């Protein structure tokens, strides 16, 4: 498999386990965000260069050091059918958790290209299995893609999210990476040489995270109306000012500190800090009238990706809002062309 050929093993540092105490405060961790682990060589002697700083346990570098173990994709009942595909409730295993989802499988023998879908924010208390990217999942199934929609931990039939909201979406990223591995290991009609990530809104940020922690895992990525690649933007827009999340915001600030007081932590959970590690082509869709995720966020992400050499394309939709309405069909046509080109 191409991704296995491109990724060298990444060792989990023994010292990371000793740095995982809940007693870490706002000032814990390095003064600058540590680099992601090198994927070039694990065989150099220990004395060849100084050891890298141990990353904060809640950070993209720490997540990149994890041993991802997604597998056990299991089909449940058939929940939908069209003339071209069928959909099933599914579960898979990863990181010691069972995660639920929905799987669209085209009719025919395959093998088919595949996508893993990362949905946007929906309150886990009301979220239902497969919610959030129903249109996209059906579109991909009808157009010859196996599509695995991830519910995330703490959603629908998935095991609970033990972090209480303090893992800053690192767990959702782990769930998506493990979904790719589970899909590849599934004995169904998946062409594991042609796999992409597709995310919407918050799920776009999860896709950015997955690209930086596992370069080479997939072959391309598409995001719709994504959140900012800067974690501070997202915290200030939704978590801090939301009365319903006042308890979560307070816990986050007590644990990790204000962004101005502990910038290294906030940089360490921001995908843009590590865009230089992204190896896959990226397509960004964003509407000019999006009042949830401002289009300036995607423009900034595009500029930063271009600056670090990422093959990124941004498509702008005049007058389109966050959920995409009149121009959704156009966005999917462009997505199809993009994936055909990069998953060929």
C-alpha positions as CSV (number, residue, x, y, z in Angstrom):
1,X,0.0,0.0,0.0
2,X,1.3,3.4,-1.0
3,X,0.9,5.0,2.4
4,X,2.9,2.2,4.1
5,X,5.7,2.7,1.7
6,X,5.8,6.5,2.4
7,X,5.6,6.4,6.2
8,X,8.5,5.1,8.2
9,X,7.7,3.9,11.7
10,X,7.3,6.5,14.4
11,X,8.4,5.5,17.9
12,X,6.4,6.5,20.9
13,X,8.8,8.2,23.3
14,X,8.9,6.6,26.7
15,X,9.3,10.0,28.2
16,X,5.9,11.0,26.8
17,X,4.2,8.7,29.3
18,X,6.0,10.4,32.2
19,X,4.8,13.8,31.0
20,X,1.1,13.1,30.9
21,X,0.1,14.1,34.4
22,X,-3.1,16.0,34.9
23,X,-1.1,18.4,37.0
24,X,0.2,20.2,33.9
25,X,-0.7,23.8,34.1
26,X,-0.8,26.7,31.7
27,X,3.0,27.1,31.7
28,X,3.7,23.4,31.1
29,X,5.5,22.3,27.9
30,X,8.1,23.9,25.7
31,X,8.2,27.6,25.0
32,X,7.9,26.9,21.3
33,X,5.7,24.3,19.6
34,X,7.8,21.1,19.0
35,X,8.2,19.7,15.5
36,X,6.3,16.7,14.4
37,X,8.3,13.5,14.6
38,X,10.6,12.8,11.7
39,X,9.5,10.2,9.3
40,X,12.9,9.8,7.7
41,X,14.9,7.5,10.0
42,X,14.5,5.9,13.3
43,X,17.8,4.1,13.2
44,X,20.2,6.9,14.0
45,X,22.1,6.5,17.3
46,X,20.7,8.4,20.2
47,X,23.8,10.6,20.4
48,X,23.6,11.7,16.8
49,X,21.5,14.8,17.7
50,X,19.9,16.4,20.8
51,X,16.5,14.9,21.6
52,X,13.5,16.8,20.5
53,X,11.4,18.5,23.2
54,X,8.7,16.3,24.7
55,X,5.5,17.7,23.2
56,X,2.5,18.7,25.4
57,X,0.3,15.6,25.7
58,X,-2.5,17.5,24.1
59,X,-0.9,18.6,20.8
60,X,-0.5,17.6,17.2
61,X,3.1,16.4,17.8
62,X,2.0,14.2,20.6
63,X,-0.8,12.8,18.4
64,X,1.6,12.1,15.6
65,X,3.6,9.9,18.0
66,X,0.6,7.6,18.7
67,X,0.4,4.1,17.3
68,X,-2.8,4.2,15.4
69,X,-4.6,0.8,15.3
70,X,-7.8,1.2,13.4
71,X,-9.5,-2.0,12.3
72,X,-12.5,-4.3,12.9
73,X,-14.9,-2.5,10.5
74,X,-18.2,-4.3,11.1
75,X,-21.4,-3.9,9.0
76,X,-24.7,-3.7,10.8
77,X,-28.1,-3.3,9.4
78,X,-28.8,-1.8,6.0
79,X,-30.2,1.6,6.6
80,X,-30.6,3.1,3.1
81,X,-30.5,2.1,-0.6
82,X,-30.5,3.7,-4.0
83,X,-30.3,2.2,-7.5
84,X,-26.5,2.7,-7.3
85,X,-25.4,2.1,-3.7
86,X,-26.4,0.7,-0.3
87,X,-25.7,2.2,3.2
88,X,-25.0,0.4,6.4
89,X,-24.7,1.3,10.1
90,X,-21.1,0.3,11.0
91,X,-18.7,0.3,13.9
92,X,-14.9,0.0,14.0
93,X,-12.2,-0.1,16.6
94,X,-9.3,2.3,17.3
95,X,-7.5,3.7,20.2
96,X,-9.2,1.3,22.6
97,X,-12.6,2.6,21.6
98,X,-15.5,1.5,19.4
99,X,-16.6,4.2,17.0
100,X,-19.9,4.1,15.1
101,X,-20.6,5.5,11.6
102,X,-22.3,4.9,8.3
103,X,-20.9,3.2,5.3
104,X,-22.0,3.7,1.6
105,X,-21.0,0.9,-0.7
106,X,-21.6,1.2,-4.5
107,X,-23.3,-1.7,-6.3
108,X,-20.9,-3.9,-8.3
109,X,-17.7,-5.8,-7.7
110,X,-15.3,-2.9,-7.2
111,X,-12.7,-2.3,-6.1
112,X,-13.8,1.3,-5.6
113,X,-12.0,4.5,-4.5
114,X,-12.9,5.5,-1.0
115,X,-13.5,8.6,1.2
116,X,-13.6,9.1,4.9
117,X,-16.1,11.8,5.9
118,X,-15.6,14.1,8.9
119,X,-18.8,15.9,9.8
120,X,-19.2,19.4,11.4
121,X,-20.1,20.3,14.9
122,X,-23.5,19.0,16.1
123,X,-24.1,18.8,19.9
124,X,-23.3,15.2,20.8
125,X,-26.4,15.1,23.1
126,X,-28.6,15.3,20.0
127,X,-26.4,13.9,17.3
128,X,-27.8,10.8,15.5
129,X,-25.8,8.2,13.6
130,X,-24.6,9.4,10.2
131,X,-25.8,13.0,10.7
132,X,-24.1,16.0,9.2
133,X,-23.0,14.8,5.7
134,X,-26.0,12.9,4.5
135,X,-25.9,14.6,1.0
136,X,-22.2,14.0,0.5
137,X,-22.4,10.3,1.6
138,X,-25.2,9.6,-0.8
139,X,-23.4,11.5,-3.6
140,X,-20.2,9.5,-3.1
141,X,-22.1,6.2,-3.0
142,X,-24.0,7.0,-6.2
143,X,-20.7,8.1,-8.0
144,X,-18.8,5.0,-7.3
145,X,-17.0,5.7,-4.0
146,X,-17.1,3.7,-0.8
147,X,-17.8,6.4,1.8
148,X,-17.2,5.9,5.6
149,X,-18.9,8.6,7.7
150,X,-17.3,8.8,11.1
151,X,-19.6,9.6,14.1
152,X,-16.6,10.5,16.4
153,X,-16.2,9.4,20.0
154,X,-19.0,10.5,22.3
155,X,-21.4,10.6,19.3
156,X,-24.3,8.2,18.5
157,X,-23.2,4.6,19.2
158,X,-19.5,5.5,19.8
159,X,-17.9,5.0,23.1
160,X,-17.8,8.0,25.4
161,X,-15.3,10.8,25.0
162,X,-13.3,10.6,28.3
163,X,-11.6,14.0,27.8
164,X,-14.6,16.0,28.8
165,X,-13.9,18.4,25.9
166,X,-10.3,19.0,27.1
167,X,-8.5,17.1,24.3
168,X,-9.1,20.0,21.8
169,X,-10.5,17.7,19.1
170,X,-7.3,15.6,19.1
171,X,-9.6,12.6,19.8
172,X,-11.8,13.3,16.8
173,X,-8.6,13.4,14.6
174,X,-7.5,10.1,16.0
175,X,-10.9,8.6,15.1
176,X,-10.6,9.8,11.5
177,X,-7.1,8.4,11.1
178,X,-8.2,5.1,12.5
179,X,-11.2,5.1,10.2
180,X,-8.9,5.2,7.2
181,X,-6.9,2.3,8.6
182,X,-10.1,0.4,9.4
183,X,-11.4,1.0,5.9
184,X,-8.1,-0.2,4.3
185,X,-8.2,-3.4,6.5
186,X,-11.8,-4.2,5.7
187,X,-12.1,-7.1,3.2
188,X,-14.7,-5.2,1.2
189,X,-14.3,-3.7,-2.3
190,X,-12.0,-0.8,-1.4
191,X,-9.0,0.2,-3.6
192,X,-6.5,1.2,-0.9
193,X,-4.4,3.0,-3.5
194,X,-7.2,5.6,-3.9
195,X,-8.4,7.0,-0.5
196,X,-9.3,10.6,0.4
197,X,-10.5,12.6,3.3
198,X,-13.5,14.9,3.1
199,X,-14.6,17.3,5.9
200,X,-17.2,19.9,6.5
201,X,-16.9,22.9,8.9
202,X,-15.4,21.5,12.2
203,X,-14.7,18.3,10.2
204,X,-12.5,20.4,7.9
205,X,-10.3,21.3,10.8
206,X,-10.2,17.6,11.7
207,X,-9.0,16.9,8.2
208,X,-6.3,19.5,8.5
209,X,-5.1,17.8,11.7
210,X,-5.1,14.4,10.1
211,X,-3.0,15.6,7.2
212,X,-0.3,17.0,9.4
213,X,-0.1,14.1,11.9
214,X,-0.1,11.4,9.2
215,X,1.5,12.6,5.9
216,X,0.9,10.1,3.2
217,X,-2.0,8.4,4.9
218,X,-4.4,9.4,2.1
219,X,-4.0,10.6,-1.5
220,X,-6.1,13.9,-1.4
221,X,-8.3,15.9,0.9
222,X,-11.4,18.1,0.3
223,X,-12.9,20.5,2.9
224,X,-16.2,22.5,2.8
225,X,-16.7,25.7,4.7
226,X,-13.9,24.7,7.1
227,X,-13.0,26.2,10.5
228,X,-9.8,28.1,10.9
229,X,-6.5,26.3,10.9
230,X,-5.6,28.5,14.0
231,X,-7.1,27.0,17.1
232,X,-7.3,30.4,18.8
233,X,-9.7,31.6,16.1
234,X,-12.1,28.7,16.8
235,X,-11.9,29.1,20.5
236,X,-12.6,32.8,20.4
237,X,-15.5,32.5,18.0
238,X,-17.5,29.6,19.5
239,X,-16.2,28.3,22.8
240,X,-15.4,31.4,24.9
241,X,-18.6,33.4,24.1
242,X,-21.1,30.5,24.2
243,X,-23.0,30.5,27.6
244,X,-23.8,26.8,27.0
245,X,-20.1,26.0,26.9
246,X,-19.1,28.4,29.7
247,X,-18.0,25.4,31.9
248,X,-15.9,23.9,29.1
249,X,-14.2,27.3,28.2
250,X,-13.3,27.8,31.9
251,X,-11.8,24.3,32.2
252,X,-9.8,24.8,29.0
253,X,-8.4,28.1,30.2
254,X,-7.6,26.8,33.7
255,X,-5.8,23.8,32.2
256,X,-4.0,25.4,29.3
257,X,-3.9,29.1,29.9
258,X,-5.1,32.1,27.8
259,X,-3.7,32.1,24.2
260,X,-1.7,35.2,24.9
261,X,-0.2,33.7,28.1
262,X,0.7,30.3,26.6
263,X,1.0,30.7,22.9
264,X,3.1,27.5,22.5
265,X,0.2,25.3,23.6
266,X,-2.2,27.0,21.2
267,X,0.3,26.8,18.3
268,X,0.8,23.1,19.1
269,X,-2.9,22.3,18.5
270,X,-3.1,24.5,15.4
271,X,-2.7,22.7,12.1
272,X,-1.2,25.7,10.4
273,X,1.9,25.4,12.6
274,X,2.7,22.2,10.7
275,X,1.5,22.8,7.2
276,X,5.1,22.1,6.0
277,X,4.4,18.5,6.7
278,X,1.4,18.1,4.5
279,X,2.1,16.0,1.4
280,X,-1.4,15.7,-0.1
281,X,-3.3,18.0,-2.5
282,X,-6.1,19.9,-0.8
283,X,-9.3,21.4,-2.2
284,X,-11.1,24.1,-0.2
285,X,-14.7,25.2,-0.9
286,X,-16.0,28.3,0.8
287,X,-18.9,30.7,0.3
288,X,-18.5,34.5,0.6
289,X,-21.6,34.8,2.8
290,X,-20.6,32.2,5.3
291,X,-21.5,33.8,8.7
292,X,-20.3,30.8,10.7
293,X,-16.8,30.2,9.4
294,X,-15.6,33.5,7.8
295,X,-14.1,33.0,4.3
296,X,-11.1,35.0,5.5
297,X,-10.1,31.9,7.5
298,X,-9.9,29.8,4.3
299,X,-8.1,32.5,2.5
300,X,-5.5,32.7,5.2
301,X,-5.2,28.9,5.3
302,X,-4.7,28.8,1.5
303,X,-2.0,31.5,1.6
304,X,-0.1,29.6,4.4
305,X,-0.4,26.3,2.6
306,X,0.9,27.8,-0.6
307,X,3.8,29.4,1.3
308,X,4.9,26.0,2.6
309,X,4.5,24.2,-0.7
310,X,1.2,22.5,-0.3
311,X,-0.7,21.8,-3.6
312,X,-3.8,23.7,-2.5
313,X,-6.8,25.0,-4.5
314,X,-9.5,27.3,-3.1
315,X,-12.9,27.6,-4.8
316,X,-15.0,30.6,-3.8
317,X,-18.8,30.7,-4.1
318,X,-20.3,34.1,-4.3
319,X,-23.3,34.5,-2.0
320,X,-23.1,30.9,-0.7
321,X,-23.7,30.4,3.0
322,X,-22.2,27.9,5.5
323,X,-24.4,24.9,4.7
324,X,-24.2,25.3,0.9
325,X,-27.5,25.5,-1.0
326,X,-27.8,26.6,-4.6
327,X,-24.1,25.9,-5.4
328,X,-23.8,22.6,-3.6
329,X,-24.1,20.6,-6.9
330,X,-21.3,22.7,-8.4
331,X,-19.1,22.1,-5.4
332,X,-19.6,18.3,-5.7
333,X,-18.9,18.4,-9.4
334,X,-15.6,20.2,-8.7
335,X,-14.9,17.7,-5.9
336,X,-15.5,14.8,-8.3
337,X,-13.1,16.2,-10.9
338,X,-10.5,16.9,-8.2
339,X,-10.6,13.4,-6.8
340,X,-10.6,11.7,-10.2
341,X,-7.4,13.6,-11.0
342,X,-5.6,12.9,-7.8
343,X,-7.0,9.4,-7.1
344,X,-6.2,8.2,-10.6
